[in-house]
């Protein structure tokens, strides 16, 4: 299976360089920066007020009230970060990490402030692709809230998040399950899967993609394993995740992986060229039914050896 996964989340700690009191990223060349509060010629920033406690509280309350996707129609990703950064639930902290790891590596300028869309596109070799440019322009607007904070505060958060990433504090339950599988600890992995079946967090279920192939290591049925891993990557769309073409993950897929056609399902499955689409659809439907009915069996993903 040749799957191109978006690398920013896993590589954020390594990509951030903290020196001279400024937040920097390893980039080719030194793209021009847009000072905090300014905007590029491509996209005018629509967020004009700093993060407020009331706005952060609203993001938390919507999740408590049952909306599983805090990124849906959210124009300021820094609100999601502020809402869940210190949450005791690993799934919620992973949402904060997602917001951070999209916005800070992509748009942080070497001299402080925020990169323009054009500069970010140059760093990603996306300048010649109008669809990728449009995705980055939208992400620039949604990420701008991070850059209205003082550079010193952003730098301090970068150092803290690098330590937390290294220490495993930002791992989601899905990541913990993948690590348990890699270590051969099936019981721990199954217990984590049971917890995820209860929460039905769509981002966690998407992050489980790869667990089947990792567990079987080619000893199972490779075609079925690929189909099930691909189904895991899209079953979140049945659990309340925003999967439209302007959703956060769809914009990510376009901006970073050049997968810009269709909705999130189509963009995701384009990264699984070896997966049989009918088998993926059947596996996805089976997973969604089992989760909805409360009868998901972890052995469906991690078979007994």
C-alpha positions as CSV (number, residue, x, y, z in Angstrom):
1,X,0.0,0.0,0.0
2,X,1.3,3.4,-0.9
3,X,-0.3,5.9,1.3
4,X,1.0,9.5,1.6
5,X,0.1,10.6,5.1
6,X,0.1,14.2,6.1
7,X,3.4,14.5,8.1
8,X,3.0,17.7,10.1
9,X,1.5,16.3,13.3
10,X,4.1,13.6,13.8
11,X,7.0,15.9,12.9
12,X,6.0,19.1,14.6
13,X,8.4,18.8,17.5
14,X,11.3,18.2,15.2
15,X,10.3,21.0,12.8
16,X,10.2,23.7,15.5
17,X,13.5,25.4,16.2
18,X,13.5,27.7,19.2
19,X,16.4,30.2,19.1
20,X,17.0,33.8,19.7
21,X,13.7,34.2,21.4
22,X,11.8,33.6,18.1
23,X,9.8,30.7,16.8
24,X,11.3,29.3,13.7
25,X,10.7,26.5,11.3
26,X,13.2,24.6,9.1
27,X,12.4,25.8,5.6
28,X,14.2,26.2,2.3
29,X,15.2,29.9,2.1
30,X,13.6,32.6,4.2
31,X,10.1,33.4,3.0
32,X,8.8,36.8,3.8
33,X,6.6,37.3,6.9
34,X,3.3,39.0,7.4
35,X,3.5,40.8,10.8
36,X,1.0,39.7,13.4
37,X,-2.4,41.2,12.6
38,X,-1.6,41.9,8.9
39,X,-2.7,39.8,6.0
40,X,-1.5,38.5,2.6
41,X,-2.6,39.9,-0.7
42,X,-4.4,36.5,-1.3
43,X,-6.7,36.4,1.7
44,X,-8.0,39.2,4.0
45,X,-8.2,38.1,7.6
46,X,-11.7,38.1,8.9
47,X,-10.9,37.5,12.5
48,X,-10.5,40.9,14.1
49,X,-10.9,40.2,17.8
50,X,-8.5,38.4,20.2
51,X,-9.4,35.1,21.7
52,X,-12.0,35.6,24.4
53,X,-12.9,33.4,27.4
54,X,-16.5,33.4,26.3
55,X,-15.6,32.1,22.8
56,X,-13.4,29.4,24.3
57,X,-16.1,28.4,26.7
58,X,-18.6,28.1,23.8
59,X,-16.2,25.6,22.0
60,X,-16.1,23.5,25.1
61,X,-19.8,23.6,25.7
62,X,-20.6,22.5,22.1
63,X,-18.4,19.4,22.6
64,X,-20.1,18.7,25.9
65,X,-23.5,19.1,24.3
66,X,-22.6,16.3,21.8
67,X,-21.0,18.0,18.7
68,X,-18.1,15.7,18.0
69,X,-16.4,18.1,15.6
70,X,-15.2,21.4,17.1
71,X,-13.6,22.3,13.7
72,X,-17.0,22.4,12.0
73,X,-17.6,26.0,10.8
74,X,-14.8,27.2,13.1
75,X,-13.1,30.2,11.6
76,X,-10.5,30.5,14.5
77,X,-8.6,27.3,15.2
78,X,-6.8,29.0,18.1
79,X,-10.1,28.7,20.0
80,X,-10.0,24.9,19.7
81,X,-6.4,25.0,20.9
82,X,-7.3,27.2,23.9
83,X,-10.4,25.1,24.7
84,X,-8.7,21.7,24.9
85,X,-5.0,22.2,25.4
86,X,-5.2,21.4,29.1
87,X,-8.2,19.0,29.0
88,X,-7.7,15.8,31.0
89,X,-9.2,13.7,28.1
90,X,-6.5,12.6,25.7
91,X,-9.0,12.7,22.8
92,X,-9.7,16.4,23.5
93,X,-6.0,17.3,23.9
94,X,-5.4,15.7,20.6
95,X,-7.9,18.1,19.0
96,X,-5.9,21.0,20.5
97,X,-2.7,19.5,19.1
98,X,-4.2,19.1,15.7
99,X,-5.1,22.8,15.6
100,X,-1.6,23.8,16.8
101,X,0.3,21.5,14.5
102,X,-1.6,22.7,11.4
103,X,-1.2,26.4,12.1
104,X,2.1,27.0,13.8
105,X,4.4,24.9,11.5
106,X,2.7,26.1,8.3
107,X,2.5,29.8,8.9
108,X,5.2,30.6,11.5
109,X,7.8,33.0,10.0
110,X,11.5,32.9,10.9
111,X,11.4,36.4,12.2
112,X,8.2,36.2,14.1
113,X,4.7,36.9,12.9
114,X,2.8,35.0,10.2
115,X,3.7,33.9,6.8
116,X,1.6,35.0,3.9
117,X,-0.3,32.4,1.8
118,X,2.2,33.0,-1.0
119,X,5.2,32.4,1.3
120,X,3.7,29.3,2.8
121,X,2.9,27.9,-0.6
122,X,6.5,28.5,-1.7
123,X,7.7,26.5,1.3
124,X,5.3,23.7,0.4
125,X,6.1,23.8,-3.4
126,X,2.4,24.6,-4.0
127,X,2.6,27.9,-5.7
128,X,1.7,26.5,-9.2
129,X,-1.4,24.7,-8.0
130,X,-4.5,27.0,-7.7
131,X,-6.4,24.5,-5.6
132,X,-3.6,24.1,-3.1
133,X,-3.2,27.9,-3.0
134,X,-6.9,28.3,-2.3
135,X,-6.7,25.7,0.5
136,X,-3.8,27.5,2.1
137,X,-5.5,30.8,1.8
138,X,-8.5,29.4,3.8
139,X,-6.2,27.9,6.4
140,X,-4.4,31.2,6.7
141,X,-7.7,32.9,7.8
142,X,-8.5,30.1,10.2
143,X,-5.0,30.1,11.7
144,X,-4.6,33.8,12.2
145,X,-5.7,33.8,15.8
146,X,-2.5,32.1,16.9
147,X,-0.5,35.0,15.5
148,X,-2.4,37.7,17.4
149,X,-0.6,36.6,20.5
150,X,2.8,38.0,21.4
151,X,5.7,36.2,19.8
152,X,7.1,35.4,23.2
153,X,3.9,33.7,24.3
154,X,3.9,31.7,21.0
155,X,7.5,30.7,21.5
156,X,6.9,29.6,25.1
157,X,4.0,27.4,23.9
158,X,6.2,25.9,21.1
159,X,8.8,24.9,23.7
160,X,6.2,23.5,26.0
161,X,4.4,21.6,23.2
162,X,7.7,20.1,22.0
163,X,8.4,18.8,25.5
164,X,4.8,17.4,25.8
165,X,5.0,15.8,22.4
166,X,8.3,14.1,23.4
167,X,6.9,13.0,26.7
168,X,3.8,11.5,25.1
169,X,1.4,13.9,26.8
170,X,-0.3,14.8,23.5
171,X,-0.9,11.2,22.4
172,X,-4.5,10.4,21.5
173,X,-6.0,7.1,22.6
174,X,-5.7,6.0,18.9
175,X,-1.9,6.7,19.0
176,X,-1.6,4.8,22.3
177,X,-3.4,1.8,20.7
178,X,-1.1,1.9,17.7
179,X,1.9,2.0,20.0
180,X,0.5,-0.9,22.0
181,X,0.1,-2.9,18.8
182,X,3.6,-2.1,17.7
183,X,4.8,-3.4,21.0
184,X,2.7,-6.6,20.6
185,X,0.5,-5.7,23.6
186,X,-2.9,-6.8,22.2
187,X,-4.8,-6.6,25.5
188,X,-3.8,-3.0,26.0
189,X,-4.7,-2.1,22.5
190,X,-8.1,-3.8,22.7
191,X,-8.9,-2.0,26.0
192,X,-8.2,1.3,24.3
193,X,-10.4,0.3,21.4
194,X,-13.2,-0.4,23.8
195,X,-12.9,3.1,25.2
196,X,-13.0,4.5,21.7
197,X,-16.1,2.5,20.9
198,X,-17.8,4.1,23.9
199,X,-16.7,7.7,23.0
200,X,-17.1,7.3,19.2
201,X,-14.8,10.2,18.7
202,X,-14.5,10.5,14.9
203,X,-11.0,11.9,14.9
204,X,-9.8,9.1,17.1
205,X,-11.3,6.5,14.7
206,X,-9.7,8.1,11.8
207,X,-6.3,8.1,13.6
208,X,-6.6,4.3,14.0
209,X,-6.0,3.7,10.3
210,X,-3.1,1.4,9.9
211,X,-3.7,-0.6,13.1
212,X,-4.9,-3.7,11.2
213,X,-1.9,-3.9,8.8
214,X,0.5,-3.1,11.7
215,X,-1.0,-5.9,13.8
216,X,-1.0,-8.5,11.1
217,X,2.3,-7.5,9.6
218,X,1.5,-9.2,6.3
219,X,0.5,-12.5,8.0
220,X,-3.2,-11.9,7.6
221,X,-5.1,-11.1,4.4
222,X,-3.3,-8.1,2.9
223,X,-6.1,-6.9,0.6
224,X,-8.7,-7.1,3.5
225,X,-6.3,-5.4,5.9
226,X,-5.8,-2.5,3.5
227,X,-9.6,-2.2,3.0
228,X,-10.2,-2.1,6.7
229,X,-7.5,0.4,7.4
230,X,-8.9,2.6,4.6
231,X,-12.4,2.2,6.2
232,X,-11.1,3.4,9.5
233,X,-9.7,6.5,7.8
234,X,-13.2,7.5,6.6
235,X,-15.7,6.0,9.2
236,X,-15.4,9.2,11.2
237,X,-17.7,10.7,8.5
238,X,-20.4,8.5,9.9
239,X,-19.7,9.5,13.5
240,X,-20.2,13.3,13.0
241,X,-17.0,14.5,11.5
242,X,-17.2,17.3,9.0
243,X,-16.2,15.7,5.7
244,X,-17.2,18.3,3.2
245,X,-14.7,19.8,0.7
246,X,-14.1,22.8,2.9
247,X,-13.7,20.8,6.1
248,X,-10.4,21.1,8.0
249,X,-9.2,17.7,7.0
250,X,-10.2,18.2,3.4
251,X,-8.2,21.4,3.3
252,X,-5.3,19.7,4.9
253,X,-5.4,16.9,2.3
254,X,-5.4,19.5,-0.5
255,X,-2.8,21.9,0.9
256,X,-0.3,19.2,2.1
257,X,-0.9,16.1,-0.1
258,X,-2.3,17.8,-3.3
259,X,-5.5,15.7,-2.9
260,X,-8.0,18.3,-3.9
261,X,-10.7,16.5,-5.7
262,X,-14.0,15.6,-4.1
263,X,-15.0,15.6,-0.4
264,X,-12.8,14.2,2.4
265,X,-13.7,10.6,1.7
266,X,-12.6,10.9,-1.9
267,X,-9.4,12.8,-0.9
268,X,-8.6,10.2,1.8
269,X,-9.2,7.2,-0.4
270,X,-7.0,8.6,-3.1
271,X,-4.1,7.9,-0.7
272,X,-5.1,4.2,-0.7
273,X,-4.5,3.3,-4.4
274,X,-4.3,-0.4,-3.5
275,X,-7.7,-0.6,-1.7
276,X,-10.7,-2.0,-3.4
277,X,-13.4,0.7,-3.1
278,X,-16.3,-1.8,-2.8
279,X,-14.5,-3.6,0.0
280,X,-13.7,-0.3,1.8
281,X,-17.4,0.7,1.5
282,X,-18.5,-2.6,3.0
283,X,-16.0,-2.5,5.8
284,X,-16.9,1.1,6.6
285,X,-20.6,0.3,6.8
286,X,-20.0,-2.7,9.0
287,X,-17.9,-0.6,11.4
288,X,-20.4,2.3,11.5
289,X,-23.3,-0.2,12.2
290,X,-21.4,-1.9,15.0
291,X,-20.4,1.4,16.7
292,X,-23.9,2.8,16.4
293,X,-25.4,-0.4,17.9
294,X,-22.8,-0.6,20.7
295,X,-21.6,-4.0,19.6
296,X,-18.1,-3.2,18.3
297,X,-15.7,-6.1,19.0
298,X,-12.0,-5.1,19.2
299,X,-11.1,-8.5,17.8
300,X,-12.5,-7.3,14.5
301,X,-9.4,-5.1,14.2
302,X,-6.9,-7.0,16.3
303,X,-7.5,-10.7,15.8
304,X,-6.5,-13.3,18.4
305,X,-3.2,-15.0,17.5
